[in-house]
Amino acid sequence: MTELIRPPAPEGQPEPVVEMTDISISFPGVKALDEVSFRMFPGEVHSLMGENGAGKSTLIKALTGVYQIDSGQIRLSGQPVSFATTAQAQAAGISTVYQEVNLLPNLSVAENIMLGREPRRFGGIDYRRMRARAREVLDELGLEVDPGSLLGSHSLAVQQLIAIARATNVDARVLILDEPTSSLDADEVAELFRIIRSLKDSGVAILFVSHFLDQVYEIADRLTVFRNGRLVGEYLTPDLLRIDLVQKMIGKEIATLDDLEARVHDADTDAADSTVFLRARGIGRKGAVAPVDVTIHEGEVVGFAGLLGSGRTEVARLLGGVDRADSGSLTVKGETMRLRTPRRAISERIMYSSENRRGEGIVDELTVRDNIILALQADRGWFRPIPKKRQDELAQSYIDALNIRPGNADAVVRNLSGGNQQKVLLARWLAVAPRLLILDEPTRGIDVGAKAEIQKLVFSLAENGMAVVYISAELEEVLRLSHRVIVMRDRQKVADLVNEDLSVDSLMALIAEGSGDEETENVGEAR
């Protein structure tokens, strides 16, 4: 292996509390980690960075006993360890707090903090001592919460802090925080960071996993970057520019960030007379995405660019009626309305195709025919079934038009390739004759041929007047298809650009740094 060049250990801490060396883990057909190394020092906040599929979650699960490693070594305070369960890892001082709070809202704060470790007296739980100990833990973190109060009566942010209190009540040497700020507002993030700094000062090593670059650069002392299951490098946070971090995560060379204003254009004059189909003003959802303005014209492909977790999917779900906005207004063809459900959006011919193809898209135990007619039948009403002959005609027409293989309407969808499953999903939405089609990562995980066919279809749909929102992690793909590109960063819109002289470099620079320029907002408004 090539010798790994690392920044120096913190002064006075020559030995890592965690050191993982040449770790490899394989699953059927996939090498999730390929001889990666990772280390953490006491009293440091360390961020693990990488895009979806980079190997971050796999590494954490290897450290915490969820996965067994195929090769390599894990050392804790210099001693080799091998954890068969998460309980063993926790007993050794490694605690994890996940994005979804996995506590019991029907129990008290004290019961949650001490769950499984309750003090006993005369064969029963000593509730007085339990509440006293919970109070001590809360005081150590500076949290003014009544230990006897019901956990479910508190906000999600407070519950997250209680989860951290529970995790530190085991003499934790290592605390892993997996996307802890994903549902928190700015004040709640500030309170979390206060506690993180307090734990850091007490000597705890903290692994902070987040997609939000601003937060990473505010709290992290050290960064380790993964890409495609391999280690890219370890860096001291002040030594790595944000634009360089994005380049290392994505694996693309980026030009320096010079004169961004020159890349931000007014609306394309050739499209000045195009009709606005949808206009969103200040549409947002607390804990998901900051209020954003979006204008989409008929026959226009609007691309969304940004890192995973930037807010691109969250905006798409609001526009598609999957999630409810708690701020702003929305007009469709000039009529103000609220899209409270996907069915309401479908009635306006707005279709959202989820990035989670298996979880929220195809129904894999049904046939190709059943999947294609699903949305149309839902729009029509379940008490008015589509005649079998009409189902067959619809299914076969889309099988032929989209080149779905095998070309058998009775084939079970789970037996199709990923690319053909995606085509079936597209056929479902096209069958309802959408006026706005929102495609979230429609080409992820499919072969090159199927990807080209889907891109060609998007072109054709726009040429025939359909509005399309196109989201992809592949910036080249966004640029290839889009008339206009909206750039998201840390759950906020940072730019809205006509795709004229745009490049991957300029998009990645915006993703890394943001624009800081109000005039980059809403360039589509001039249309």
ZADO-551991 format. One record per residue (C-alpha): x, y, z; residue in one letter. Coordinates in steps of 0.5 Angstrom, whole numbers, padded with zeros to 4 digits, always signed. Example, Ala and Ser with C-alpha at 12.3 -4.5 7.8 and 13.67 -1.06 7.14 Angstrom:
<vexkes>
+0025-0009+0016A+0027-0002+0014S
</vexkes>
This chain:
<vexkes>
+0000+0000+0000M+0002+0007-0001T+0004+0011+0005E-0001+0015+0008L+0001+0022+0010I-0003+0025+0016R-0003+0031+0020P+0001+0031+0026P-0003+0029+0033A-0005+0034+0037P+0000+0037+0042E+0000+0032+0048G-0004+0027+0045Q+0001+0022+0041P-0004+0016+0042E-0010+0016+0038P-0016+0013+0042V-0019+0010+0036V-0014+0007+0031E-0017+0003+0025M-0012+0000+0020T-0013-0003+0013D-0020-0004+0014I-0024-0008+0009S-0031-0010+0008I-0034-0014+0003S-0042-0015+0001F-0044-0020-0005P-0042-0016-0011G-0039-0010-0007V-0033-0008-0004K-0036-0003+0002A-0029-0001+0005L-0022-0002+0001D-0016-0002+0006E-0018+0004+0009V-0015+0007+0015S-0018+0012+0021F-0016+0015+0027R-0019+0019+0033M-0016+0023+0038F-0018+0025+0045P-0021+0032+0046G-0022+0033+0038E-0028+0033+0034V-0027+0029+0028H-0031+0029+0022S-0032+0024+0017L-0034+0026+0010M-0036+0023+0003G-0042+0023-0001E-0047+0017-0001N-0044+0010-0002G-0037+0013+0000A-0037+0008+0006G-0038+0013+0012K-0044+0008+0015S-0040+0002+0014T-0034+0004+0018L-0038+0007+0023I-0042+0000+0024K-0035-0004+0024A-0033+0000+0029L-0039-0001+0033T-0040-0008+0032G-0045-0008+0027V-0041-0011+0022Y-0035-0016+0022Q-0029-0014+0018I-0026-0018+0013D-0019-0016+0014S-0015-0010+0018G-0015-0009+0025Q-0018-0004+0030I-0015-0001+0037R-0018+0002+0042L-0013+0006+0047S-0007+0002+0043G-0010-0005+0045Q-0013-0009+0039P-0021-0010+0040V-0026-0014+0036S-0033-0013+0038F-0038-0018+0036A-0044-0013+0038T-0046-0006+0039T-0047-0008+0047A-0039-0010+0047Q-0037-0003+0044A-0041+0001+0049Q-0038-0003+0054A-0032-0001+0052A-0034+0006+0052G-0036+0007+0045I-0043+0011+0044S-0047+0012+0038T-0053+0017+0038V-0057+0017+0031Y-0060+0022+0027Q-0067+0018+0029E-0068+0019+0036V-0069+0012+0039N-0071+0013+0046L-0078+0012+0049L-0082+0018+0049P-0087+0015+0054N-0082+0014+0059L-0079+0020+0063S-0072+0023+0062V-0069+0020+0068A-0072+0013+0066E-0069+0014+0059N-0062+0016+0061I-0061+0010+0066M-0065+0005+0062L-0062-0002+0063G-0057+0001+0068R-0062+0003+0073E-0060+0003+0081P-0063-0002+0085R-0066-0003+0092R-0069-0009+0095F-0070-0012+0088G-0073-0006+0085G-0071+0000+0082I-0069+0006+0086D-0073+0012+0083Y-0070+0017+0088R-0063+0015+0086R-0064+0014+0079M-0067+0021+0078R-0061+0024+0082A-0056+0021+0078R-0060+0023+0072A-0060+0030+0074R-0052+0030+0075E-0051+0028+0068V-0056+0033+0066L-0052+0038+0070D-0045+0036+0067E-0048+0038+0060L-0051+0044+0063G-0058+0042+0061L-0064+0045+0065E-0069+0039+0064V-0073+0036+0069D-0071+0029+0070P-0078+0027+0072G-0082+0030+0066S-0084+0025+0060L-0079+0025+0054L-0085+0026+0049G-0087+0032+0052S-0080+0035+0050H-0078+0038+0043S-0074+0033+0038L-0068+0038+0039A-0068+0037+0047V-0070+0029+0046Q-0063+0029+0042Q-0059+0032+0047L-0062+0027+0052I-0060+0022+0047A-0053+0025+0048I-0054+0025+0056A-0055+0018+0056R-0049+0016+0051A-0045+0020+0056T-0047+0016+0062N-0043+0010+0061V-0036+0014+0061D-0036+0014+0054A-0029+0015+0051R-0032+0016+0044V-0038+0019+0042L-0041+0018+0035I-0046+0023+0033L-0049+0021+0026D-0053+0027+0023E-0055+0030+0029P-0057+0037+0026T-0061+0034+0021S-0068+0037+0024S-0065+0042+0028L-0066+0050+0027D-0060+0055+0028A-0061+0056+0036D-0062+0048+0037E-0055+0047+0033V-0052+0052+0037A-0054+0049+0044E-0052+0042+0041L-0045+0045+0039F-0044+0048+0046R-0045+0041+0049I-0040+0038+0044I-0035+0043+0046R-0036+0041+0053S-0035+0034+0052L-0029+0035+0048K-0026+0039+0053D-0027+0033+0058S-0023+0029+0053G-0028+0025+0049V-0027+0024+0042A-0033+0026+0038I-0034+0023+0031L-0039+0028+0028F-0042+0026+0021V-0046+0031+0017S-0047+0034+0010H-0047+0041+0012F-0041+0044+0011L-0042+0050+0015D-0043+0046+0021Q-0037+0042+0020V-0032+0048+0019Y-0035+0051+0025E-0034+0045+0030I-0029+0040+0027A-0022+0040+0029D-0020+0034+0024R-0023+0031+0017L-0022+0025+0014T-0025+0024+0007V-0028+0017+0004F-0030+0016-0003R-0032+0010-0006N-0030+0006+0000G-0023+0008+0000R-0019+0013+0004L-0018+0020+0000V-0014+0023+0006G-0014+0026+0013E-0013+0033+0014Y-0013+0039+0020L-0020+0043+0018T-0016+0050+0018P-0011+0047+0013D-0017+0044+0008L-0021+0050+0004L-0028+0048+0003R-0027+0048-0005I-0022+0043-0004D-0026+0038+0001L-0032+0038-0005V-0027+0036-0010Q-0024+0031-0006K-0031+0028-0004M-0033+0028-0011I-0027+0027-0015G-0027+0032-0020K-0022+0038-0021E-0025+0045-0019I-0022+0051-0022A-0021+0057-0017T-0027+0061-0015L-0026+0067-0019D-0031+0073-0020D-0038+0068-0020L-0042+0074-0021E-0040+0074-0029A-0043+0067-0029R-0050+0069-0026V-0054+0071-0032H-0061+0074-0033D-0066+0070-0036A-0065+0068-0043D-0069+0073-0047T-0071+0067-0052D-0075+0064-0047A-0078+0071-0044A-0085+0069-0047D-0085+0062-0044S-0091+0061-0039T-0090+0060-0032V-0093+0053-0030F-0091+0053-0022L-0089+0059-0018R-0087+0058-0010A-0085+0064-0006R-0082+0063+0001G-0084+0055+0001I-0080+0051+0006G-0081+0046+0012R-0077+0047+0019K-0072+0043+0020G-0072+0040+0013A-0070+0046+0008V-0070+0054+0009A-0075+0058+0005P-0074+0058-0002V-0077+0061-0008D-0077+0057-0015V-0080+0059-0021T-0081+0053-0027I-0084+0055-0034H-0087+0050-0039E-0082+0046-0043G-0077+0048-0038E-0072+0043-0035V-0070+0046-0028V-0064+0042-0025G-0062+0042-0018F-0055+0041-0016A-0052+0040-0009G-0049+0035-0005L-0053+0030-0001L-0056+0033+0005G-0056+0040+0001S-0064+0041+0001G-0065+0039-0006R-0069+0033-0005T-0073+0037+0001E-0075+0042-0004V-0077+0037-0009A-0082+0033-0004R-0085+0040-0002L-0086+0041-0010L-0089+0034-0011G-0094+0035-0005G-0090+0029-0001V-0088+0033+0005D-0092+0039+0007R-0089+0046+0007A-0090+0050+0013D-0088+0057+0010S-0089+0060+0004G-0094+0060-0002S-0095+0056-0009L-0099+0058-0015T-0100+0053-0021V-0102+0056-0027K-0103+0063-0023G-0108+0059-0018E-0106+0059-0011T-0106+0053-0008M-0103+0048-0002R-0101+0041-0004L-0102+0038+0002R-0102+0030-0001T-0099+0027-0007P-0106+0026-0009R-0107+0033-0009R-0101+0034-0013A-0103+0029-0018I-0110+0032-0019S-0106+0038-0022E-0101+0033-0026R-0095+0034-0022I-0091+0028-0021M-0086+0026-0016Y-0081+0020-0018S-0077+0019-0011S-0070+0018-0011E-0072+0012-0006N-0074+0007-0012R-0075+0001-0008R-0078+0004-0002G-0082+0010-0005E-0083+0008-0012G-0084+0001-0015I-0088-0004-0012V-0083-0010-0013D-0088-0016-0012E-0093-0013-0017L-0092-0014-0025T-0090-0009-0030V-0097-0008-0032R-0100-0007-0024D-0094-0002-0023N-0095+0002-0029I-0103+0003-0028I-0102+0005-0021L-0102+0012-0021A-0107+0013-0026L-0112+0008-0022Q-0111+0012-0016A-0113+0018-0020D-0119+0015-0023R-0121+0012-0016G-0121+0005-0013W-0128+0004-0014F-0127+0005-0022R-0122+0000-0024P-0119+0001-0031I-0121-0005-0035P-0116-0010-0036K-0116-0009-0044K-0114-0002-0043R-0109-0004-0038Q-0106-0008-0043D-0106-0003-0048E-0103+0002-0043L-0098-0002-0041A-0095-0005-0048Q-0095+0002-0051S-0090+0004-0045Y-0086-0002-0045I-0085-0001-0053D-0084+0007-0052A-0079+0006-0047L-0076+0000-0049N-0077-0004-0042I-0074-0011-0042R-0076-0016-0042P-0082-0013-0046G-0087-0017-0042N-0093-0014-0038A-0094-0020-0033D-0086-0020-0031A-0085-0019-0024V-0082-0012-0023V-0077-0015-0018R-0074-0019-0023N-0072-0013-0027L-0066-0009-0028S-0065-0003-0024G-0065+0001-0031G-0072-0003-0033N-0075-0001-0026Q-0073+0006-0027Q-0077+0006-0034K-0083+0002-0031V-0083+0008-0025L-0083+0013-0031L-0088+0010-0035A-0093+0010-0029R-0092+0018-0028W-0093+0019-0036L-0099+0015-0036A-0102+0020-0032V-0100+0026-0037A-0096+0030-0032P-0095+0038-0033R-0089+0038-0029L-0085+0032-0028L-0080+0032-0022I-0075+0027-0022L-0070+0025-0016D-0064+0022-0018E-0067+0018-0024P-0061+0015-0027T-0057+0013-0020R-0055+0006-0020G-0057+0004-0027I-0053+0002-0033D-0050+0007-0039V-0055+0005-0044G-0061+0006-0040A-0058+0012-0037K-0058+0015-0044A-0065+0013-0046E-0068+0016-0040I-0064+0023-0041Q-0066+0023-0048K-0074+0022-0046L-0073+0028-0041V-0071+0032-0047F-0077+0030-0051S-0082+0031-0046L-0079+0038-0045A-0079+0039-0053E-0087+0038-0052N-0088+0043-0047G-0087+0039-0040M-0084+0042-0035A-0079+0038-0031V-0075+0038-0025V-0068+0034-0025Y-0064+0032-0019I-0058+0029-0020S-0051+0028-0016A-0048+0028-0023E-0046+0035-0025L-0045+0034-0032E-0052+0030-0032E-0055+0036-0029V-0051+0041-0034L-0053+0037-0040R-0060+0037-0039L-0062+0043-0036S-0064+0050-0038H-0063+0053-0031R-0060+0050-0025V-0061+0052-0018I-0056+0051-0013V-0057+0048-0006M-0052+0048+0000R-0054+0047+0007D-0061+0047+0006R-0061+0054+0003Q-0062+0056-0004K-0055+0060-0006V-0056+0061-0014A-0061+0060-0019D-0057+0060-0026L-0059+0060-0033V-0055+0055-0036N-0051+0059-0041E-0043+0058-0040D-0044+0054-0034L-0039+0049-0032S-0038+0043-0027V-0032+0048-0024D-0037+0054-0023S-0043+0049-0020L-0038+0046-0015M-0035+0052-0013A-0042+0055-0011L-0043+0048-0008I-0037+0049-0004A-0037+0056-0002E-0044+0059-0004G-0045+0066-0007S-0046+0071-0002G-0050+0075-0007D-0057+0076-0006E-0057+0078-0014E-0056+0070-0016T-0063+0069-0013E-0069+0068-0017N-0066+0069-0024V-0072+0066-0027G-0077+0071-0025E-0075+0075-0031A-0079+0071-0035R
</vexkes>
